[in-house]
Amino acid sequence: MMKTISFSINRRLPFLLLMLIIAVAAQAVETLQSPNGKYQFTFSQKDGKLMYNLNYANKPVVETGELGVNIDNHLVELAMGIPVDNSKVWTYGMEVTSVDRRSENNTWKPVYGEYAKIRDHYNEMTIHLLKGGKYDNSDKGYDKRQLYLFDIIVRAYNEGVAIRYHFPEAVNGLFMRITEDLTSFRFAPGAEAYHYAWAQSHANKVKLLKSEVAWKEEAERPLTLRLDNGLYAAIGEAALSDFVRGKLKLKANNELQMALFHPADIITAYDMPWRFIMVGEKAIDLINNKQMVLNLNAPCQIQDSSWIKPGKAFRVCRLDMKTCMEGVDFCVDRGLQYIELDSGWYGPEMKMSSSALKVFETRDIDMAKLCAYAKSKGIGVWVYVNQRALYQELDQMLPLYEKWGISGIKFGFVQMGSQQWTTWLHEAVKKCAD
């Protein structure tokens, strides 16, 4: 009897081990460490979901988090005769096809700022995912299969970890409507966040609990947290140029999720903004490691940046010629570089009828004469213009301001949130540079 039982177990054991190995292999697990080894990011799949966790110096930071996006592409699919994807969550059930890895270690010189040089040092992995079938890029026209490609790019710096989603060029359609960013961050109970709902608002220290009133409003980013294990963390966004703004909402107790301002419409190939998390043993470590955010943003596109002159500005609010001239002298005496004529110089800024193409009739200011005087003293002149006038008149005001001798524009009350206004703002800055 004993021999029979022993023989049966021995024969079944290799089969059970094989099935276990197959099950584990089906759920890909990939890890990435920062160059100094302190950060460890682990990607995994569970019940069809794309998941991750993050440790710092062997301490848990994100206990578990979700990755991916939700996409509603049914109208395009119907129009092109492609089977409609009715998945509840677009990235559920994707399979890892390959993983690319690379490292970077170089330095670059910023146009201005605290640092003469900035080091860009990281390890990176790109996880290529596929849903719907075998990929075929054979240039035979649009692929009519229900086929989707999705890449997760992860960078591990010594200062933090960043995640970006890339949509490879689609062969079964051009357009995608991103309705939800699934990126989430679940922390151990006891974590506290310095919640603030909009820029320049008061920050409230609150628990990550549904009972906290502050979480009725999404939190601005970057969001600073103090974890229960004593570590500090900051969650933020970088490389936001033609996408919707993300904030942070409380998905569940102790779990935050990126919340999009509204759905975004993209054309592949496309990169979403970076979502990053930084960790510090002390709160001051977070601001000391801010170079990572600069590294995540695109390099300066201006070939000759020698004309960009950073400096301190004195704001002139009493808008008459005498006060403006005195403001120039004030800057000369105190080593400042610019004066800035504040709101009202071209009329009531809350009215669409106020044109920033001329000085308001009640203001005793000769703009060309003022700029010439300031230039003779080595001082530049900036003017405040809010989005109402910028949106209507930017193409007309730029050559006029150049003629006057204006050094720069202070954009006032610009919209940041929607895809339209984010894209508009970046295009407006490019026009100013030109």
Long-range contacts (C-beta under 8 A, 24 or more apart in sequence): 28-96, 28-99, 28-127, 30-96, 30-99, 30-125, 30-127, 32-101, 32-123, 32-124, 32-125, 32-154, 32-156, 32-161, 33-123, 33-156, 34-122, 34-123, 34-156, 34-157, 34-158, 34-161, 35-103, 35-105, 35-121, 35-122, 35-123, 35-156, 35-157, 35-158, 36-158, 38-158, 39-156, 39-157, 39-158, 39-160, 39-161, 39-279, 41-154, 41-156, 41-161, 43-67, 43-127, 43-152, 43-154, 45-96, 48-92, 48-93, 49-89, 49-92, 50-91, 50-94, 50-129, 50-152, 50-182, 52-163, 54-161, 54-277, 56-231, 56-279, 57-281, 59-229, 59-231, 60-188, 60-229, 61-187, 61-227, 61-231, 61-233, 61-277, 61-279, 62-185, 62-186, 62-187, 62-277, 63-186, 63-187, 63-188, 64-186, 65-183, 65-184, 65-185, 65-186, 66-182, 66-183, 66-184, 66-257, 67-91, 67-152, 67-163, 67-182, 67-183, 68-92, 68-94, 68-150, 68-165, 68-182, 68-183, 69-150, 69-165, 69-178, 69-179, 69-180, 69-181, 69-182, 69-272, 70-178, 70-179, 70-180, 70-182, 71-176, 71-177, 71-178, 71-179, 72-177, 72-179, 72-263, 73-173, 73-175, 73-176, 73-177, 76-173, 76-174, 76-175, 76-176, 77-146, 77-173, 80-142, 80-144, 80-172, 80-173, 81-144, 82-144, 82-145, 82-146, 82-172, 82-173, 83-145, 83-146, 84-146, 85-132, 85-146, 85-148, 89-182, 90-148, 91-129, 91-131, 91-150, 91-182, 93-131, 94-129, 94-130, 94-131, 94-148, 94-150, 95-129, 95-130, 95-131, 96-127, 96-128, 96-129, 97-128, 97-129, 97-130, 97-135, 98-128, 99-125, 99-126, 99-127, 99-128, 100-125, 100-126, 100-128, 101-125, 101-126, 108-299, 110-294, 110-300, 111-300, 111-302, 111-305, 111-308, 112-308, 112-310, 113-294, 115-291, 118-291, 118-294, 118-295, 119-291, 120-295, 121-157, 121-158, 122-155, 122-156, 122-157, 122-295, 123-155, 123-156, 124-153, 124-154, 124-155, 124-156, 125-153, 125-154, 126-151, 126-152, 126-153, 126-154, 126-166, 127-151, 127-152, 127-153, 127-154, 135-171, 136-171, 137-171, 142-171, 142-172, 142-173, 143-171, 143-172, 144-172, 145-172, 146-172, 147-171, 147-172, 155-274, 155-296, 157-292, 157-295, 158-289, 159-278, 159-289, 159-291, 159-292, 160-234, 160-276, 160-277, 160-278, 160-279, 160-289, 160-292, 161-276, 161-277, 162-238, 162-274, 162-275, 162-276, 162-277, 162-292, 162-296, 163-274, 163-275, 163-276, 164-239, 164-271, 164-272, 164-273, 164-274, 164-275, 165-271, 165-272, 166-269, 166-270, 166-271, 166-272, 167-266, 167-268, 167-269, 167-270, 167-271, 167-272, 168-268, 168-269, 169-268, 169-269, 170-268, 174-267, 174-268, 175-265, 175-266, 175-267, 176-265, 176-266, 176-267, 176-268, 176-270, 177-263, 177-264, 177-265, 178-260, 178-263, 178-264, 178-265, 178-266, 178-272, 179-260, 179-263, 180-260, 181-246, 181-257, 181-258, 181-259, 181-260, 181-272, 181-275, 182-257, 182-258, 183-257, 183-258, 183-275, 184-251, 184-255, 184-256, 184-257, 184-258, 185-235, 185-255, 185-256, 185-257, 185-277, 186-252, 186-254, 186-255, 186-256, 187-225, 187-227, 187-228, 187-254, 187-255, 187-256, 188-227, 188-228, 188-229, 188-254, 189-228, 189-253, 189-254, 190-227, 190-228, 191-225, 191-226, 191-227, 191-228, 191-254, 192-225, 192-226, 193-219, 193-223, 193-224, 193-225, 193-256, 194-223, 194-224, 194-225, 195-219, 195-223, 196-220, 208-250, 208-253, 208-254, 208-255, 208-256, 209-250, 209-253, 209-254, 210-250, 210-252, 210-253, 212-250, 215-249, 215-250, 218-247, 218-248, 218-249, 218-259, 219-247, 219-248, 219-249, 219-256, 220-247, 220-248, 221-246, 221-247, 221-248, 223-248, 223-256, 224-283, 224-286, 226-283, 230-281, 231-279, 231-280, 231-281, 232-279, 232-280, 232-281, 232-282, 232-283, 232-285, 232-286, 233-277, 233-278, 233-279, 233-280, 233-286, 234-277, 234-278, 234-280, 234-286, 235-275, 235-276, 235-277, 236-275, 236-276, 236-277, 236-278, 236-293, 237-273, 237-274, 237-275, 237-276, 238-273, 238-274, 238-276, 238-293, 238-296, 238-297, 239-271, 239-273, 239-274, 239-296, 239-297, 239-298, 240-273, 240-422, 241-273, 241-298, 241-422, 241-423, 241-426, 242-419, 242-422, 242-423, 242-426, 243-272, 243-273, 243-419, 243-422, 244-417, 244-418, 244-419, 244-422, 245-416, 245-417, 245-418, 245-422, 246-273, 246-275, 261-417, 261-418, 261-419, 262-418, 262-419, 264-419, 265-419, 301-430, 302-433, 309-337, 309-380, 309-407, 310-337, 311-336, 311-337, 311-338, 311-380, 312-336, 312-337, 312-338, 313-337, 313-338, 313-339, 313-340, 313-382, 314-338, 314-339, 314-340, 315-339, 315-340, 315-342, 316-340, 316-341, 316-342, 317-342, 319-344, 319-345, 319-363, 319-365, 320-363, 320-364, 320-365, 321-364, 321-365, 321-366, 321-369, 321-370, 322-364, 324-365, 324-370, 325-370, 325-373, 328-370, 328-373, 328-374, 328-377, 328-379, 329-377, 331-377, 331-379, 332-377, 332-378, 332-379, 336-379, 337-379, 337-380, 338-379, 338-380, 338-381, 338-382, 338-407, 338-408, 339-374, 339-379, 339-380, 339-381, 339-382, 340-381, 340-382, 340-383, 340-384, 340-410, 341-365, 341-381, 341-382, 341-383, 341-384, 342-384, 343-384, 343-386, 343-412, 345-383, 345-384, 346-385, 346-389, 349-386, 349-388, 349-389, 349-412, 350-388, 351-388, 352-388, 352-392, 354-388, 354-389, 355-389, 355-393, 356-383, 356-385, 356-389, 356-390, 356-393, 356-397, 357-393, 357-396, 357-397, 357-400, 367-404, 367-406, 368-403, 368-404, 368-405, 371-404, 371-405, 371-406, 372-405, 374-405, 375-405, 380-407, 380-408, 381-405, 381-406, 381-407, 382-406, 382-407, 382-408, 382-409, 382-410, 383-409, 383-410, 384-409, 384-410, 384-412, 385-409, 385-410, 385-411, 385-412, 386-411, 386-412, 386-413, 386-414, 387-411, 387-412, 387-413, 387-414, 387-415, 390-414, 390-428, 391-424, 394-428, 394-431, 395-431, 398-431, 398-432, 408-432
